Amino acid sequence: MSLTTSTFFNNRRKAEIIIVGIIAILMIVVFPILNSNGVISNFTLSIWGKYFSFALLAISVDMLWGYMGLLSLGQALFFSLGGYMLGMYLMRAIDFNGIPPFLGFLGFKDSLPAIWQPFSSFPFAVAMVLIVPGLLALAFGFLAFRSRIKGVYFSILTQALTYGAYLLFSRQELRMGGDNGFTDFRTILGYDIRSDETQRTLYVITALTVLLTYIGLRWLNNTKFGLVQRAIRDSENRVLFSGYASAHYKLFIFVLSAMIAAIGGALFVTQVRIINPGEMTTVKSLEAVVWCAIGGRGTIVGPIIGAVGVNSLKSWASREYPDLWLFILGLTFMFAVLFMPKGLVGLPAQLKSYWAKWRPKDEPDPSPSPPGDDLAISDAVTETNAPSTSAPASNIASK
């Protein structure tokens, strides 16, 4: 790697760290303070909390699509499973003798189904948020990656899995609320989930989770594991010929992405206080893919920007232009796909390349040469112009 390229990437990393740090301070510190002083409403704070939970879903898509080359259309399933697991605890916290109202309507007056009984424990529910989606991803991924399923076939299978789960959770026989799902949550750990202080705390937890996920994945991608991960995306056959078991790497990332999506779903439930099968449709998974594409896949920070930006645009357009907001979103997506192939994160570099392409040839380059380039050029010119002191090849051969 040349000195110029190395300097560019180092400056880019430093700029990204500074920008992320500033935004983190604003979101985690300044926003809650403004909310406590009445400058920002509770509704606005909960909306931003919902955006950040969607950001975790987008990150899970990017882990597979951006870094492994696997387009999963089933991440919304894991997102919803995380929401359902925590929702079962929240439903048991409703004061109806520990029996959710919809189960009472189904005939469970004195006792609960066996699957519901352990969810009176908050630690158990939190553990299930990770374990249930993780085990499902482990089982599905083991079968898929052992058979070397990839590309469009992997996308179709994940879409089929999600649709099957949607049909299953829509049935009353599963004892999960059917089409209505879970709603009307009231308390969490004994605190009123609708109070200002609780909502502020849940918002901070959600924002911190996004920040810690970003830091953890940045670290992972800078390790040898991350290098192999990107190599699988670019050429899996070369990785196999190098002696690496690519299926193990893909399975690990698939399970990890499922857990991250599930955490986002659990935090989503605390922000909007509802979860139903509509959150696990393939449409929601496709939305997450769009967030990732618009923000910039393969960048970690891009999906966060895409999830927050697209959902903010969606809220604004549906409020200001209720008859046109779908067209506004559609045009935005088309523009992003056609003119921003690297997303919003790659837009500055894209504009810079366009400027370099169309800049007049006689205009000097405004960027200064990195230290050492002038010396290297001078040495190269000196070596070229200096007389040769070596003997001709014919003389050496004759000797």
C-alpha positions in Angstrom: 0.0 0.0 0.0 1.4 3.4 -1.0 1.9 6.2 1.4 -0.8 8.2 -0.2 -3.4 5.4 0.1 -2.4 4.6 3.6 -2.7 8.3 4.6 -6.1 8.5 3.0 -7.5 5.5 4.9 -6.0 6.6 8.2 -7.5 10.1 7.8 -10.9 8.5 6.9 -10.8 6.3 10.0 -9.9 9.2 12.2 -12.7 11.3 10.7 -15.2 8.5 11.1 -14.2 8.0 14.8 -14.6 11.7 15.5 -18.0 12.0 13.8 -19.3 8.9 15.5 -18.1 10.2 18.9 -19.8 13.5 18.4 -23.1 11.9 17.3 -22.9 9.5 20.3 -22.5 12.3 22.7 -25.5 14.1 21.2 -27.7 11.1 21.1 -26.8 9.5 24.5 -26.1 12.6 26.6 -27.7 15.7 25.0 -31.0 14.3 23.8 -32.0 12.8 27.3 -31.0 16.1 29.0 -33.2 18.1 26.5 -36.0 15.6 27.1 -35.8 16.0 30.8 -36.0 19.8 30.4 -39.0 19.6 28.1 -37.2 20.7 25.0 -37.7 17.3 23.3 -41.0 15.5 23.7 -41.3 11.9 25.0 -42.9 10.9 21.6 -39.8 12.2 19.7 -37.5 10.4 22.1 -39.4 7.1 21.7 -39.3 7.6 17.9 -35.6 7.9 17.9 -35.4 4.8 20.1 -37.4 2.9 17.5 -35.0 4.2 14.8 -32.0 2.9 16.7 -33.6 -0.5 17.2 -34.1 -0.6 13.5 -30.4 0.3 13.1 -29.5 -3.0 14.9 -31.6 -4.9 12.4 -29.9 -3.1 9.5 -26.5 -3.9 11.0 -27.4 -7.6 11.1 -28.2 -7.5 7.4 -24.9 -5.7 6.7 -22.9 -8.3 8.6 -24.1 -11.0 6.1 -24.6 -9.0 2.9 -21.9 -6.4 3.2 -19.1 -8.5 4.7 -20.0 -12.1 3.7 -21.8 -11.6 0.4 -24.9 -13.4 1.8 -28.2 -11.6 1.2 -30.5 -12.8 4.0 -34.2 -12.0 3.6 -35.0 -13.5 7.0 -33.4 -11.1 9.5 -36.9 -9.7 10.4 -37.7 -13.1 11.8 -34.9 -13.0 14.3 -35.8 -9.4 15.1 -39.4 -10.4 15.8 -38.4 -13.4 17.9 -36.3 -11.2 20.2 -39.4 -9.0 20.5 -41.7 -11.9 21.3 -39.3 -13.4 23.9 -39.2 -10.1 25.9 -42.9 -9.5 25.1 -43.8 -12.7 26.9 -42.2 -11.4 30.1 -43.9 -8.0 29.7 -47.3 -9.7 29.1 -46.9 -11.7 32.3 -46.2 -8.5 34.2 -49.7 -7.3 33.4 -51.8 -7.6 36.6 -54.1 -10.4 35.7 -52.8 -13.0 38.1 -49.8 -13.4 35.8 -52.1 -14.6 32.9 -52.1 -12.5 29.8 -55.7 -11.4 28.9 -55.8 -13.1 25.5 -54.8 -16.4 27.1 -57.8 -15.9 29.5 -60.0 -15.6 26.5 -58.6 -18.9 25.2 -59.6 -20.7 28.4 -56.5 -20.5 30.5 -58.1 -19.1 33.7 -56.0 -20.7 36.5 -52.8 -21.9 34.8 -50.6 -21.0 31.9 -49.3 -23.1 29.1 -45.9 -24.7 30.0 -44.0 -22.6 27.5 -45.2 -19.4 29.3 -44.4 -20.3 32.9 -40.6 -19.5 33.0 -41.2 -16.1 31.5 -42.1 -14.5 34.9 -38.3 -14.2 35.3 -36.7 -11.2 33.6 -33.2 -12.8 33.3 -34.7 -15.9 31.7 -36.6 -13.7 29.2 -33.4 -11.8 28.3 -31.5 -15.1 27.9 -34.2 -16.4 25.6 -33.9 -13.2 23.5 -30.4 -14.5 22.5 -30.9 -18.3 22.8 -34.0 -18.8 20.7 -33.0 -16.8 17.6 -29.4 -18.1 18.0 -30.5 -21.8 18.0 -32.8 -21.3 15.0 -30.0 -19.6 13.1 -27.6 -22.3 14.1 -29.9 -25.1 12.9 -30.8 -23.4 9.6 -27.3 -22.1 8.9 -25.7 -25.5 9.6 -27.9 -27.2 7.0 -27.6 -24.4 4.5 -23.8 -23.8 4.7 -23.0 -27.5 4.9 -24.8 -27.9 1.5 -22.9 -24.8 0.2 -26.1 -22.9 -0.5 -25.4 -19.3 -1.4 -26.5 -16.5 -3.7 -30.1 -16.3 -4.7 -30.9 -19.7 -3.3 -29.9 -18.6 0.2 -32.1 -15.5 -0.1 -35.1 -17.6 -1.2 -34.6 -20.1 1.6 -34.4 -17.4 4.3 -37.5 -15.7 2.8 -39.4 -19.0 2.9 -38.3 -19.6 6.5 -39.6 -16.1 7.4 -42.9 -16.6 5.7 -43.4 -19.9 7.3 -42.8 -18.4 10.8 -45.2 -15.6 9.9 -48.0 -18.1 9.2 -47.2 -20.0 12.3 -47.3 -17.0 14.6 -50.5 -15.8 13.1 -52.3 -18.9 14.3 -54.0 -18.8 17.7 -53.0 -22.4 18.4 -49.4 -21.2 19.1 -50.7 -19.2 22.1 -48.8 -16.1 20.9 -51.7 -13.7 20.4 -52.3 -14.6 16.8 -52.5 -11.7 14.4 -52.8 -9.2 17.2 -49.6 -10.3 18.9 -48.7 -8.7 22.3 -49.6 -5.2 23.3 -50.7 -3.0 26.2 -47.4 -3.5 28.2 -47.5 -1.8 31.5 -44.4 -2.5 33.7 -40.9 -3.6 33.3 -38.9 -4.7 36.4 -41.7 -3.1 38.5 -41.4 0.3 36.8 -44.1 1.9 34.7 -43.0 1.4 31.1 -45.0 4.4 30.0 -43.4 6.9 32.5 -41.0 9.6 31.3 -38.1 8.3 33.3 -38.5 4.7 32.1 -38.8 5.7 28.5 -35.7 7.9 28.8 -33.7 5.1 30.4 -34.8 2.7 27.7 -33.8 5.1 25.0 -30.3 5.5 26.5 -30.0 1.7 26.7 -31.0 1.4 23.0 -28.5 4.1 21.9 -25.7 2.6 24.0 -26.4 -0.8 22.5 -26.0 0.6 19.0 -22.8 2.3 19.9 -21.3 -0.8 21.6 -22.4 -3.0 18.6 -20.6 -0.6 16.3 -17.4 -0.6 18.4 -17.5 -4.4 18.7 -18.0 -5.1 15.0 -15.3 -2.5 14.0 -12.9 -4.4 16.2 -14.0 -7.8 14.8 -13.5 -6.6 11.2 -10.0 -5.4 11.9 -8.9 -8.8 13.1 -7.8 -11.8 11.1 -11.3 -13.1 11.3 -12.6 -10.0 9.6 -10.0 -10.4 6.9 -11.1 -14.0 6.2 -14.7 -12.9 6.3 -14.1 -10.4 3.5 -12.1 -12.9 1.6 -15.1 -15.3 1.6 -17.2 -12.5 0.2 -14.8 -11.8 -2.7 -13.8 -15.4 -3.5 -14.9 -18.3 -1.4 -13.1 -20.8 -3.6 -9.7 -19.2 -2.9 -10.5 -19.3 0.8 -11.3 -23.0 0.6 -8.1 -23.7 -1.3 -6.1 -21.8 1.4 -7.3 -24.3 4.0 -10.0 -22.3 5.7 -13.4 -23.8 6.5 -15.6 -21.1 5.1 -18.8 -22.7 6.3 -17.7 -22.3 9.9 -17.1 -18.6 9.4 -20.4 -18.1 7.7 -22.3 -20.0 10.4 -20.7 -17.9 13.2 -21.6 -14.6 11.5 -25.1 -15.9 10.7 -25.7 -16.8 14.4 -24.2 -13.5 15.6 -26.2 -11.4 13.2 -29.4 -13.2 14.3 -28.6 -12.4 18.0 -28.0 -8.7 17.1 -31.3 -8.5 15.2 -33.0 -10.2 18.2 -31.6 -7.6 20.6 -32.9 -4.9 18.3 -36.3 -6.5 18.4 -36.4 -6.7 22.2 -35.5 -3.0 22.4 -38.1 -2.2 19.8 -40.8 -3.8 22.0 -39.8 -1.5 24.9 -40.0 1.6 22.6 -43.3 1.0 20.8 -44.9 -1.4 23.3 -46.3 -3.8 20.7 -45.1 -6.8 18.7 -47.1 -8.9 16.2 -46.5 -11.2 13.2 -46.5 -8.2 10.9 -42.9 -7.4 12.1 -41.6 -10.7 10.7 -42.9 -10.4 7.2 -40.5 -10.5 4.2 -41.4 -6.9 3.6 -39.7 -5.8 6.8 -36.6 -7.8 5.8 -36.6 -6.1 2.4 -36.9 -2.7 4.1 -33.8 -3.6 6.2 -31.9 -4.4 2.9 -33.0 -1.0 1.6 -31.7 0.8 4.7 -28.4 -1.0 4.3 -28.1 -0.2 0.6 -28.9 3.5 1.0 -26.6 3.9 3.9 -23.7 2.0 2.4 -23.2 -1.8 2.9 -19.9 -3.1 4.2 -19.3 -0.1 6.4 -21.2 -0.8 9.7 -21.9 2.9 10.1 -23.8 3.0 6.8 -26.7 0.8 7.9 -27.1 3.0 11.0 -27.3 6.1 8.8 -29.6 4.3 6.4 -32.0 3.0 9.0 -32.3 6.3 10.8 -32.4 8.4 7.6 -34.9 6.4 5.7 -37.3 6.0 8.7 -37.0 9.7 9.4 -37.8 10.5 5.8 -40.7 8.0 6.0 -42.2 9.7 9.1 -41.7 13.2 7.7 -43.2 12.4 4.2 -46.2 10.5 5.6 -47.0 13.4 7.9 -46.4 16.2 5.4 -47.5 14.5 2.2 -50.0 11.7 3.2 -51.0 11.1 -0.4 -47.5 11.2 -1.9 -45.2 9.7 0.7 -45.0 6.3 -1.0 -43.9 8.0 -4.3 -41.3 10.1 -2.4 -39.8 7.0 -0.8 -39.9 5.1 -4.1 -38.1 7.9 -6.0 -35.5 8.1 -3.2 -34.8 4.4 -3.4 -34.5 4.5 -7.2 -32.1 7.5 -7.0 -29.9 5.8 -4.4 -29.7 2.6 -6.4 -28.9 4.3 -9.7 -26.7 7.2 -8.6 -25.2 6.1 -5.2 -24.0 2.6 -5.6 -21.9 2.9 -2.5 -24.6 4.6 -0.4 -24.5 7.7 1.6 -21.2 6.8 3.2 -19.5 6.4 -0.1 -21.0 9.6 -1.5 -18.0 11.9 -0.6 -15.5 9.6 -2.3 -17.8 9.3 -5.3 -18.1 13.1 -5.7 -14.4 13.4 -5.3 -13.8 10.9 -8.1 -16.3 12.7 -10.4 -14.5 16.0 -9.7 -11.1 14.5 -10.5 -12.6 13.1 -13.8 -14.1 16.4 -15.0 -11.5 18.8 -13.6 -9.6 20.6 -16.4 -6.3 19.0 -17.1 -4.3 22.2 -16.7 -5.7 22.9 -13.3 -3.2 21.9 -10.6 -4.2 19.2 -8.1 -5.3 21.1 -4.9 -4.3 18.3 -2.6 -0.7 18.5 -1.4 1.7 15.7 -2.0 2.3 13.5 1.1 5.6 13.9 2.8 8.3 11.9 1.1 6.7 11.8 -2.4 8.9 14.6 -3.7 12.0 12.8 -2.4 10.9 9.5 -4.0 10.3 11.2 -7.4 13.7 13.0 -7.2 15.5 9.7 -6.5 13.7 8.0 -9.4 14.6 10.8 -11.8 18.3 10.8 -10.6 18.5 7.0 -11.1 17.0 7.3 -14.6 19.4 10.1 -15.8 22.5 8.7 -14.2 25.0 6.9 -16.5 25.0 3.2 -16.2 28.1 1.7 -14.4 27.2 -1.9 -15.1 28.8 -3.8 -17.9 26.7 -4.8 -20.9 25.2 -8.3 -20.7 27.3 -9.4 -23.7 30.6 -8.5 -22.0 29.6 -10.3 -18.8 28.7 -13.4 -20.9 32.0 -13.3 -22.7 33.9 -13.1 -19.5 
